[in-house]
Each structure stands twice: as C-alpha cells, then as structure tokens.
Amino acid sequence: MSLIMKQCQILVILGMVLLLPIWSSCSSSDDEPKTPPKQGRIPSVSEAIDLGIGVKFAPHNLGASKPEEFGDYYAWGETEPKESFTWANYKWCNGTDDSMTKYCDDAYYGTVDNLKVLEEADDAASVQWGQEWRIPSDELFYDLYHKCKWKWTTLNDVNGYKVTGPNGNSIFLPAAGFGGKEQGKGMKGLYWYRELNVSDCEGRAIEFGPSQYVLGGCEYRKAGASIRPVCD
C-alpha cells in the first residue's frame, strides 16, 4: 500500500472519530424520551368532590395521583416544588426572614406592599393545574373545620384524616409531614392557605396530627407544605 493511501485512510478515520460525538448528540436529542416534570395527575374539574360547604376539593394533593399519596411540597407563594426549604432559596426574600420582597405589611419584615392574599401567578394550584384550581382560603378551612367531621384513619396503609361533609361526601388528607424532612411523615400534616398571617408575615396553614388539628395556624413561609387544591 502506498504512503498516500495510508495517509488518506488515517484522515478518514480521524474525521469519523471527530464527527461521532456530533452525530450522537444530534440523534439522541430528538429521539430519546424526555423525563416529564413531577406533578402527579391533573384531575378534571368534574372529579372535584363536593362536601356541601360551597367549594369543591380535588381528589388528591398537588403533585399526587391518588388520595393517599403525599404529593409535592411547596413553600408559601412559590409555584414549583422542591426538596430543600431554606430562607436562602425562598423566592420572596433576600435570604432572611426580615427581608421579604413581596407579601409584606410590616416594614420590620421587609418591603411593604400590603398584599395579604396570593395572586394567581403565585398560586401553585393555578399554575400547575390551571386557572380552575386554587389554594383554599382561610374561610374555607374554617368551614371544613366546623361543618365537617374529622376522623383519624388509614387509607391503603397511609395515615391521615377522613373529612366528611354535611352531605356525606368525604376527602382524605394524608399526613404528609413537612417538605425536606422525614420527621412527621405519616404522623403530621401541614396544608397551606392562600392568606398571609398579618401579625408576622408568615403563611397561614392548617396543621394536624393523630389527636388534634390546629385551624388557622401559621408557619414560616419557607417551609415545605402540602396543597389540596379547590375549585368552584
């Protein structure tokens, strides 16, 4: 074999080696399936459960697919789930609990804008599931507390409360614990309201355990809590 032919073969082989990564990346980007975001199943409005208190509840938590699944955890006013919950990664502050940039009615806690109820753009239920859905209000949880029967029970080996409305229909609120912590899962539940706790700029929530449930409590806005969407 002549020297010129050998040189040509070497050039061809080098060219194929250099182009191989480009061919691979081009083919894989279009052909390989992409992993969908974790958001569980989005129910239709027709699946919402009417407890007889004026507003209908989703059959499961935001980020879940079944009533007993915990679903995702959200900081108050954030629309994307996460696993770590700190002031450093909370959307509406500059790294501390006294540097709020939105939803603040006291200069001690940050920049005052006097917003006390989540706007639709900051409502995780509306953003993730559509405008028909929203995070429940304080008033709605008040009715859920006073007009419904709460029973600590299990559903498919998951602890939580069966909440039965005056019309006999019921929902199951799993004890999903707190986002970012294993402690509390299966024994406690924390669910956000859409209102701000005006005395300290914390997020309003309902917290429960096997023997008690606290209506109208509050929690640091950075905390990871569950959301049970509602619709009309």
GITA-V133361 format. One record per residue. N is the residue number from 1. RES is the residue in one small letter. PHI is phi as a letter, one per 30 degrees, with the letter a starting at -180 (* if undefined). OMEGA is omega as a letter, one per 40 degrees, with the letter a starting at -180 (* if undefined). BURIAL is + if it has 16 or more other C-alpha atoms within 10 Angstrom, else -. Layout:
n->N res->RES phi->PHI omega->OMEGA burial->BURIAL
n->N res->RES phi->PHI omega->OMEGA burial->BURIAL
This chain:
n->1 res->m phi->* omega->a burial->-
n->2 res->s phi->d omega->i burial->-
n->3 res->l phi->d omega->a burial->-
n->4 res->i phi->d omega->i burial->-
n->5 res->m phi->d omega->i burial->-
n->6 res->k phi->d omega->i burial->-
n->7 res->q phi->d omega->i burial->-
n->8 res->c phi->d omega->i burial->-
n->9 res->q phi->d omega->i burial->-
n->10 res->i phi->d omega->i burial->-
n->11 res->l phi->d omega->i burial->-
n->12 res->v phi->d omega->a burial->-
n->13 res->i phi->d omega->i burial->-
n->14 res->l phi->d omega->i burial->-
n->15 res->g phi->d omega->i burial->-
n->16 res->m phi->d omega->i burial->-
n->17 res->v phi->d omega->a burial->-
n->18 res->l phi->d omega->a burial->-
n->19 res->l phi->d omega->a burial->-
n->20 res->l phi->e omega->i burial->-
n->21 res->p phi->e omega->a burial->-
n->22 res->i phi->d omega->i burial->-
n->23 res->w phi->d omega->a burial->-
n->24 res->s phi->d omega->a burial->-
n->25 res->s phi->d omega->a burial->-
n->26 res->c phi->d omega->a burial->-
n->27 res->s phi->d omega->a burial->-
n->28 res->s phi->d omega->a burial->-
n->29 res->s phi->d omega->a burial->-
n->30 res->d phi->c omega->a burial->-
n->31 res->d phi->c omega->a burial->-
n->32 res->e phi->d omega->i burial->-
n->33 res->p phi->d omega->i burial->-
n->34 res->k phi->c omega->i burial->-
n->35 res->t phi->d omega->a burial->-
n->36 res->p phi->d omega->i burial->-
n->37 res->p phi->d omega->i burial->-
n->38 res->k phi->d omega->i burial->-
n->39 res->q phi->b omega->i burial->+
n->40 res->g phi->i omega->a burial->+
n->41 res->r phi->c omega->i burial->-
n->42 res->i phi->c omega->a burial->+
n->43 res->p phi->d omega->i burial->-
n->44 res->s phi->d omega->i burial->-
n->45 res->v phi->d omega->a burial->+
n->46 res->s phi->d omega->i burial->-
n->47 res->e phi->d omega->a burial->-
n->48 res->a phi->d omega->a burial->+
n->49 res->i phi->c omega->i burial->+
n->50 res->d phi->c omega->i burial->+
n->51 res->l phi->c omega->a burial->+
n->52 res->g phi->i omega->i burial->+
n->53 res->i phi->b omega->i burial->-
n->54 res->g phi->j omega->a burial->-
n->55 res->v phi->b omega->a burial->-
n->56 res->k phi->c omega->a burial->+
n->57 res->f phi->c omega->i burial->+
n->58 res->a phi->d omega->a burial->+
n->59 res->p phi->d omega->a burial->+
n->60 res->h phi->a omega->a burial->+
n->61 res->n phi->d omega->i burial->+
n->62 res->l phi->d omega->a burial->+
n->63 res->g phi->j omega->i burial->+
n->64 res->a phi->c omega->i burial->+
n->65 res->s phi->b omega->a burial->+
n->66 res->k phi->b omega->a burial->-
n->67 res->p phi->e omega->a burial->+
n->68 res->e phi->d omega->i burial->+
n->69 res->e phi->d omega->a burial->+
n->70 res->f phi->d omega->a burial->+
n->71 res->g phi->i omega->a burial->+
n->72 res->d phi->c omega->i burial->+
n->73 res->y phi->c omega->a burial->+
n->74 res->y phi->b omega->i burial->+
n->75 res->a phi->d omega->a burial->+
n->76 res->w phi->d omega->i burial->+
n->77 res->g phi->i omega->i burial->+
n->78 res->e phi->c omega->a burial->+
n->79 res->t phi->c omega->i burial->+
n->80 res->e phi->b omega->i burial->+
n->81 res->p phi->d omega->i burial->+
n->82 res->k phi->a omega->a burial->-
n->83 res->e phi->c omega->i burial->-
n->84 res->s phi->c omega->a burial->+
n->85 res->f phi->b omega->a burial->+
n->86 res->t phi->b omega->i burial->+
n->87 res->w phi->d omega->a burial->+
n->88 res->a phi->d omega->a burial->-
n->89 res->n phi->c omega->i burial->-
n->90 res->y phi->d omega->a burial->+
n->91 res->k phi->d omega->a burial->+
n->92 res->w phi->c omega->i burial->+
n->93 res->c phi->a omega->i burial->+
n->94 res->n phi->c omega->i burial->-
n->95 res->g phi->j omega->i burial->-
n->96 res->t phi->b omega->a burial->+
n->97 res->d phi->d omega->i burial->+
n->98 res->d phi->c omega->i burial->+
n->99 res->s phi->b omega->a burial->+
n->100 res->m phi->d omega->a burial->+
n->101 res->t phi->c omega->i burial->-
n->102 res->k phi->a omega->a burial->+
n->103 res->y phi->i omega->a burial->+
n->104 res->c phi->b omega->i burial->+
n->105 res->d phi->b omega->a burial->+
n->106 res->d phi->b omega->a burial->+
n->107 res->a phi->d omega->i burial->-
n->108 res->y phi->d omega->a burial->-
n->109 res->y phi->c omega->i burial->+
n->110 res->g phi->k omega->a burial->+
n->111 res->t phi->d omega->a burial->+
n->112 res->v phi->d omega->i burial->-
n->113 res->d phi->b omega->i burial->-
n->114 res->n phi->i omega->i burial->-
n->115 res->l phi->d omega->a burial->-
n->116 res->k phi->b omega->i burial->+
n->117 res->v phi->b omega->a burial->+
n->118 res->l phi->e omega->i burial->+
n->119 res->e phi->d omega->a burial->-
n->120 res->e phi->e omega->a burial->+
n->121 res->a phi->d omega->a burial->-
n->122 res->d phi->c omega->i burial->+
n->123 res->d phi->c omega->a burial->+
n->124 res->a phi->e omega->a burial->+
n->125 res->a phi->d omega->i burial->+
n->126 res->s phi->d omega->a burial->+
n->127 res->v phi->d omega->a burial->+
n->128 res->q phi->d omega->a burial->+
n->129 res->w phi->c omega->a burial->+
n->130 res->g phi->j omega->a burial->-
n->131 res->q phi->d omega->i burial->-
n->132 res->e phi->d omega->a burial->-
n->133 res->w phi->c omega->i burial->+
n->134 res->r phi->a omega->i burial->+
n->135 res->i phi->d omega->a burial->+
n->136 res->p phi->d omega->i burial->+
n->137 res->s phi->c omega->i burial->+
n->138 res->d phi->e omega->a burial->+
n->139 res->e phi->d omega->a burial->-
n->140 res->l phi->d omega->i burial->-
n->141 res->f phi->d omega->i burial->+
n->142 res->y phi->d omega->i burial->-
n->143 res->d phi->d omega->i burial->-
n->144 res->l phi->d omega->a burial->+
n->145 res->y phi->d omega->a burial->+
n->146 res->h phi->c omega->a burial->-
n->147 res->k phi->c omega->a burial->+
n->148 res->c phi->c omega->i burial->+
n->149 res->k phi->c omega->a burial->-
n->150 res->w phi->c omega->i burial->+
n->151 res->k phi->b omega->i burial->-
n->152 res->w phi->d omega->a burial->+
n->153 res->t phi->a omega->i burial->-
n->154 res->t phi->b omega->i burial->+
n->155 res->l phi->b omega->a burial->-
n->156 res->n phi->h omega->i burial->-
n->157 res->d phi->i omega->i burial->-
n->158 res->v phi->c omega->i burial->+
n->159 res->n phi->d omega->i burial->+
n->160 res->g phi->l omega->i burial->+
n->161 res->y phi->c omega->i burial->+
n->162 res->k phi->c omega->a burial->+
n->163 res->v phi->c omega->a burial->+
n->164 res->t phi->c omega->a burial->+
n->165 res->g phi->d omega->a burial->+
n->166 res->p phi->d omega->i burial->-
n->167 res->n phi->c omega->i burial->-
n->168 res->g phi->j omega->i burial->-
n->169 res->n phi->d omega->a burial->-
n->170 res->s phi->b omega->i burial->+
n->171 res->i phi->b omega->i burial->+
n->172 res->f phi->c omega->i burial->+
n->173 res->l phi->c omega->a burial->+
n->174 res->p phi->d omega->i burial->+
n->175 res->a phi->d omega->a burial->+
n->176 res->a phi->d omega->i burial->+
n->177 res->g phi->i omega->a burial->+
n->178 res->f phi->b omega->a burial->+
n->179 res->g phi->d omega->i burial->+
n->180 res->g phi->i omega->a burial->-
n->181 res->k phi->b omega->i burial->-
n->182 res->e phi->d omega->a burial->-
n->183 res->q phi->d omega->i burial->-
n->184 res->g phi->j omega->a burial->-
n->185 res->k phi->d omega->a burial->+
n->186 res->g phi->j omega->a burial->+
n->187 res->m phi->b omega->a burial->+
n->188 res->k phi->b omega->i burial->+
n->189 res->g phi->b omega->i burial->+
n->190 res->l phi->b omega->a burial->+
n->191 res->y phi->b omega->a burial->+
n->192 res->w phi->d omega->i burial->+
n->193 res->y phi->c omega->i burial->+
n->194 res->r phi->c omega->a burial->+
n->195 res->e phi->c omega->i burial->+
n->196 res->l phi->d omega->i burial->+
n->197 res->n phi->d omega->a burial->+
n->198 res->v phi->d omega->a burial->+
n->199 res->s phi->d omega->a burial->-
n->200 res->d phi->b omega->i burial->+
n->201 res->c phi->i omega->i burial->+
n->202 res->e phi->c omega->i burial->+
n->203 res->g phi->d omega->i burial->+
n->204 res->r phi->d omega->a burial->+
n->205 res->a phi->a omega->i burial->+
n->206 res->i phi->c omega->i burial->+
n->207 res->e phi->b omega->a burial->+
n->208 res->f phi->b omega->i burial->+
n->209 res->g phi->b omega->a burial->+
n->210 res->p phi->d omega->a burial->+
n->211 res->s phi->c omega->a burial->-
n->212 res->q phi->a omega->i burial->-
n->213 res->y phi->b omega->a burial->+
n->214 res->v phi->c omega->i burial->-
n->215 res->l phi->d omega->i burial->+
n->216 res->g phi->i omega->i burial->+
n->217 res->g phi->d omega->i burial->+
n->218 res->c phi->b omega->a burial->+
n->219 res->e phi->b omega->i burial->+
n->220 res->y phi->e omega->a burial->+
n->221 res->r phi->d omega->i burial->+
n->222 res->k phi->d omega->a burial->+
n->223 res->a phi->d omega->i burial->+
n->224 res->g phi->c omega->a burial->+
n->225 res->a phi->b omega->i burial->+
n->226 res->s phi->d omega->i burial->+
n->227 res->i phi->b omega->i burial->+
n->228 res->r phi->c omega->a burial->+
n->229 res->p phi->d omega->i burial->+
n->230 res->v phi->b omega->i burial->+
n->231 res->c phi->b omega->i burial->+
n->232 res->d phi->d omega->* burial->-
